[in-house]
């Protein structure tokens, strides 16, 4: 634990966006650096005393991924960060792997949280989770999405070339101009050779895909107020997972906007922000009752 905290101090990899409102923390997704969420963060900081820790792979000199593949590493990073830099208990907001890591942190240290807002927490079924855990990383790297991640390009001569590359991918088909501006600014950084490299290294991104967890049983144990948000079903968050979650936790507020996909917070920050406000309003109504 002390080593993790030392790394956090040295890296200086967190942002405090505002200190007015209810304390909250935002944790971003695998493969997407915190800064890419700038259009959303601008909205969140209007209503929250907002703080955000960047996922470990984006820290300066992060090096190569460790042998350890489970996501508790990122949850432990978050726990230490909240202890040192947030006015706990907080509202934990997370997207995809950031949401899953927030779940793991809340399960380990529920005293640090007052509520959870979970946007498509990345998870798989229990059989797949066990399969991924038992399989060597070398074999998991041959499966999607790790395989495709390792194959993707990760160096460009200019920011413009990077954005043109992104626009060729279906992944970004719902991004507007503002989203691409944030992606160009924060998705890559200038390296020592003067070229532009991915801020979230693809080796780390693929590494995280090799041991996705099943957290439905953990969610069932957490007694915190919770808002669950999703876009349309995808490989990262299936219809079966959504239905099972509702069965296990009927007191959770479940909201959706199927006009958008797994990247809803990046594709349409305004719509997503409205869902957050709606979710919090419904939670407050339940508390009054």
N, C-alpha and C positions, 0 to 999 in steps of 0.2 A: 504493500500500500504506500509506504513512504517513497519508494522508487517511482511509482506512478505520479505521486504529487510533485516530486522533484522535476519530472519530465514536463508536467503541466506548467510549472513555474517557469522553467527555462524556455518552453515553446511560446508562451504568451499567446495562446490560441483560442481565446474567448473574446466575445464582444458584449459590452453592456450598451444597449440601445436607448434605454430610458429608465428613469427611476420613479416614475409616477404611475400609480395604479396597482392592481393586484400583481404580486410577484409571479413571473412565469419564465419558463425556459423552453427554447425551441431546439430540437435535435434533428438534423437533416438526414437525407437518404444516402445510401451507398452509391458512389459514383458521381454525386452532385455536391460540390462544395457549398458551404454555407452562403457565400456571397451570391450564388445563383438565385437564391430566394429573396434577393433585395426588394423586388416589388411587393412581396408579401410581408416582409419584415417591417417595411415602412408603415403598413396598415396595423400590424400587430402592436407596434410600439405606441400607437395612439391610445390603446386601451389597457396595455399591460406594462408593468415595470419589467421590461424584457431583457433577458440575458441569453446568450447562446454559446455553447462550446462546440468547436469544430471537431468532427470525428478524427480520431488518431491518424488515419492514413494521410490527411492533409497537413499534418504538423511539419514544420521545417525539419529537414534531415530525418524523416520518419524511417528511412532505410527500407529494408525488405520486410515482407510480412513475417510474423513469428510462426513457429510450429503450431502454436495454439490456434484453433479455428473457430471456437465457439464465440458467441457475441457477448458473453458476460464481461469480456474485457472492456467493451465500450460502455456497458452499464456501470462498471466500477469507476471508469473515468468520470462518468456523469455524477455518481455519488460524491466523489471527492470534490468535484467542481461545485456542486450545490452547497456542500458543507462550508466551503471557503469563500464563495462569491455570491451566494444568493440568500435572500431573506426567507428561509424555509419556515413553514411549508409552502410549496409553490404549486402552480398549475403546470403540469408537465405536458408539453405539446411536442409531438413527434410525427415524422413522415417516414413510412416504409421501414428501413432498418433502424432509423432514428426512433420510430415509434416502438418497435420491438425492443430496442435497448432501453427505452424508457420504462416499458413494462417490466423488464428484468430488474431494473434499478428500484422500481416501486415495490416489487415483490420482496426484495432484499432489505429495503429501507423505507417502509411505508410512512414513517414519521416525517420524511422529507417532502411529502406530497400532500396537497389538499384535494386535487382532482386531476384527471387525465383527459387529454384530447388526442385521440389516436387516429391518424390518417393512414388507412391501408397498411397496418403493420405487416411487414413481410414475414410470412410463415408458410410452412408446408404441413401436410398431413403427418400424423404420428409415424406411420410406416416409412414414409419418405425421409423423415427426420432421422429415424434410426438407421436407415440405409446409408444416408450421407455421413452419419457419425462413424459407422463401421468401415466405410470405404476409404482407402488411401487417397490422399489429396491428388496424387497423380492421375488416378482414375476419375475422380470427380471433375478434374480439369478437362476431361473429354466430353463432359455433358454440358448442355445449355443451362443457364446463360454464361457459365464460366468460359466455355470454349470460344464462344463468339467474342467475349470481352477481351480475351488474350490476343485475338486476331486483329482487333481494331487498331486503326492508326492512332499514334499518340504524340506526334511531332509535326509542327507546321512552321512555315516561314513567316506568316503574318496572321494576325487575328482574323482578317477577312477570309483567308483560306480556311481557317478553322470553322467559321460560321457557314461558309459554302458547303463544307464537308458535312456539317450537322444538318443542313437543310435537305440533303439527299437522303436522310434517314427518316423512316416512318415514326421513329421515336419522338421527333420534334414537330410533327405535322400540325399540332395544335398550338405551337408557340407563336405569340405575336411579336411585334417589333421590340417591345419593352423587354420581353423575355430573352430575346436574342442578344440585346444589348448587355443584359446581366450575364448571360452565358459567355459572351466575348470578353467581358471584363474579368470575370472570376473563374470561368471554367478552365482557363489556361493561364500560364505565367511564363515570363521570359526566362530561359535558362542561361547557363554560363556561356553557351555557344551563340547566344543571340537569337535562338529559335524559340518557339513557343511549345511548351509541354503541358500535358494534362495536370491540373492542380490535384486531382484525385487520381493517383497512379493506377493504371489498369491492372497491375499485378495485385494490388491490394483489393481492388474492386472484385476481381475474379476470385481471390482468396476468400472473400466474404461469402461468395456464392457456393462455396464447397461444403459448408455445414449450416444450412438454414435450419432454424429451430421450429418446433411446434410449441406454441405458448398458450394455447386455449386452456389447458389445465391450470396454468399459472394465473391466467386472467380470472378464472373462476375463484381463485383463492384471494384475490385482491378485493378489498372492501371499499375502495375509494370511489367517489362519484366519477362517472366516466361517460365521455362522448365518443362515439365511433363514427367515422366518416369514410365513405368510399366513392369512387367513380364507377365506371362499368367494370364487370369482372375481367380479370386478366390472369396471366401465368403467375404474377406476383401476389395476387389476392383473388382467390376463386369464389364463385357463388356458393359452393359447398361450405367454405370457411365462414362466409358471412352468415349463412343460415344456422350453422352450428353455434356460432358465437351468440346469436340472438336466443337460441334455446338455452344456453348455459347461463347467460347473464341478462335476464329480462328487464332488470332495473336500469341497464345502460341505455342512453339515448342514442338511437341509430338513425343516421342521416345519410342521404346519398344524392349525387348528381351524375346521372349516367350520360350526360352530354360529354363528359371528359373521362380520361383514363387514369391510370395509376399515378400519373404526374399532375394530377388535379391542382395542387398548390402552386405549381409552376405554370400550368396552362391557363388558368383563370384565377388569379389571386383574389379578385373581387368576389367572385361566386363562393370561393372557399372561405373567405373571411366572413361572408354572410352566414354560412353554415356554422362557423364557430360561434358567432353571436346567437344564432338560433339554438344551438346545443346548450350553451351556457344558460340561456333564458329558460329552457326546458328543465335543466338541472335545478335551477333556483325554484321553479314552480313545484318540483317534486319535494324539495326541502320544506317548503311552506306547508304542503299537505301533510 
